[in-house]
Amino acid sequence: MNLATSYLGLKLRNPLVASAGPMTQTAARIERLAEAGVGAVVLPSLFEEQIRAEADRDERLAEVGIDSFGEATSYLIDPDASIWPRHYLDLIERAARSGVPVVASLNGSTPGGWTDYARAMQDAGAAAIELNIYYLSSDPLIPGRDAEQRYVDVLSTVKAVVRIPVAVKLNPYFSSAGEMAVRLDRAGADGLVLFNRFMQTDINPQTLTVSTGFKLSSPAEATLARSWIARLRGQVSASLAASTGVETADDVAAYLLAGADVVMTTSALLRHGADHMAVLLGGLTAWMERKGFSSIGEFRGMLASAASTSQPDYGRRGYLSAVEQATRVYAPQ
Ligand SMILES: Cc1cc2nc3c(=O)[nH]c(=O)nc-3n(C[C@H](O)[C@H](O)[C@H](O)COP(=O)(O)O)c2cc1C
């Protein structure tokens, strides 16, 4: 059985990738994922704010002078806030020793100098960069085109400073998500990751407070990313990575059939542990055997809509028949 695949021009032993999150936060956890067979890992994001905070700290320390370093650190530095960027480069170096390709992740929203950090990530041994561009305008009058341009600008700035491939992790909240994907592809994105899940802000009416946080995903959430991957397959030259809602090997197979080059998971690994990677791989292999496939290439994109006009169920016809079916099933007699 040949599970080998290519993502961002990198050769992977299989298409299963641990996406950015707590499971890839330490070298020890990455080592366990490597033993469980993971094809590649994406490290948690380093935030623009963290990089800027470290640069500010260095500047203030330089002003205070090296002689008073000990005293300065005690009142100028929040140790937790400032340690992550340097620690991050160390994590890349140690993770790269696991033998699986390591993708470093940058989270930002402005094309400022912080993007130079991408080069430091490259020099530390990252095989690629994933850009998690998180831009939420608080100005309700900003035109959609201006908001979208941010994504292209951040990508172009990072592409200009590194030789390694750069993927963009997208969110689905564009009025024309497909066109955005094509624009990023043309602007040089080597890969598109569909989709990121935004932090959920909610209101608690009992405590009268606003809460923030991530919730783990469920497989039902995979359909949006899956149908966009199916539409984009054959329309962009960038690699396509599926992210969201992978719990079982069937979820992995469905994403590959839609046209994903790799399939990522975070929630399932948090729920079941690193060994779940081996469960997914075993399940995928068993599914391929049952279906008579001996390599990923034989079925990847088999049910993509762009490649085949015989898949009209992705379009309006699919919507109409879904409404009719749901009405038959759920409407009261
Ligand atoms: C606790 C937690 C932390 C995460 N941290 C990051 C992060 O640092 N950068 C990022 O791009 N995505 C982050 N994600 C999003 C995941 O990488 C992934 O895209 C998302 O959870 C959807 O995949 P899933 O359904 O397999 O969980 C995080 C998710 C969780 C649950």
The ligand as an SDF file (V2000), in Angstrom:
LIG
                    3D

 31 33  0  0  0  0  0  0  0  0999 V2000
   -6.7560   24.3240   21.4420 C   0  0  0  0  0  0  0  0  0  0  0  0
   -6.5280   24.6880   19.9940 C   0  0  0  0  0  0  0  0  0  0  0  0
   -5.4580   25.4950   19.6530 C   0  0  0  0  0  0  0  0  0  0  0  0
   -5.2600   25.8670   18.3230 C   0  0  0  0  0  0  0  0  0  0  0  0
   -4.1940   26.6550   17.9980 N   0  0  0  0  0  0  0  0  0  0  0  0
   -4.0180   27.0230   16.7100 C   0  0  0  0  0  0  0  0  0  0  0  0
   -2.9150   27.8290   16.3370 C   0  0  0  0  0  0  0  0  0  0  0  0
   -2.0790   28.2150   17.1590 O   0  0  0  0  0  0  0  0  0  0  0  0
   -2.7940   28.1740   15.0340 N   0  0  0  0  0  0  0  0  0  0  0  0
   -3.6830   27.7720   14.0640 C   0  0  0  0  0  0  0  0  0  0  0  0
   -3.5140   28.0990   12.8870 O   0  0  0  0  0  0  0  0  0  0  0  0
   -4.7240   26.9790   14.3980 N   0  0  0  0  0  0  0  0  0  0  0  0
   -4.8980   26.6130   15.6790 C   0  0  0  0  0  0  0  0  0  0  0  0
   -5.9580   25.8080   15.9970 N   0  0  0  0  0  0  0  0  0  0  0  0
   -6.8670   25.3640   14.9230 C   0  0  0  0  0  0  0  0  0  0  0  0
   -6.4740   23.9580   14.4200 C   0  0  0  0  0  0  0  0  0  0  0  0
   -5.1830   23.9590   13.8570 O   0  0  0  0  0  0  0  0  0  0  0  0
   -7.4550   23.4540   13.3620 C   0  0  0  0  0  0  0  0  0  0  0  0
   -7.3570   24.2260   12.1870 O   0  0  0  0  0  0  0  0  0  0  0  0
   -8.9010   23.4980   13.8330 C   0  0  0  0  0  0  0  0  0  0  0  0
   -9.0210   23.0520   15.1680 O   0  0  0  0  0  0  0  0  0  0  0  0
   -9.7820   22.6230   12.9380 C   0  0  0  0  0  0  0  0  0  0  0  0
   -9.3150   21.2970   12.9110 O   0  0  0  0  0  0  0  0  0  0  0  0
   -9.9790   20.1320   13.8090 P   0  0  0  0  0  0  0  0  0  0  0  0
  -11.4010   20.0800   13.4460 O   0  0  0  0  0  0  0  0  0  0  0  0
   -9.2150   18.9030   13.4500 O   0  0  0  0  0  0  0  0  0  0  0  0
   -9.7830   20.5320   15.2330 O   0  0  0  0  0  0  0  0  0  0  0  0
   -6.1590   25.4150   17.3200 C   0  0  0  0  0  0  0  0  0  0  0  0
   -7.2190   24.5870   17.6780 C   0  0  0  0  0  0  0  0  0  0  0  0
   -7.4200   24.2140   18.9960 C   0  0  0  0  0  0  0  0  0  0  0  0
   -8.5840   23.3210   19.3290 C   0  0  0  0  0  0  0  0  0  0  0  0
  1  2  1  0
  2  3  1  0
  2 30  2  0
  3  4  2  0
  4  5  1  0
  4 28  1  0
  5  6  2  0
  6  7  1  0
  6 13  1  0
  7  8  2  0
  7  9  1  0
  9 10  1  0
 10 11  2  0
 10 12  1  0
 12 13  2  0
 13 14  1  0
 14 15  1  0
 14 28  1  0
 15 16  1  0
 16 17  1  0
 16 18  1  0
 18 19  1  0
 18 20  1  0
 20 21  1  0
 20 22  1  0
 22 23  1  0
 23 24  1  0
 24 25  2  0
 24 26  1  0
 24 27  1  0
 28 29  2  0
 29 30  1  0
 30 31  1  0
M  END
$$$$
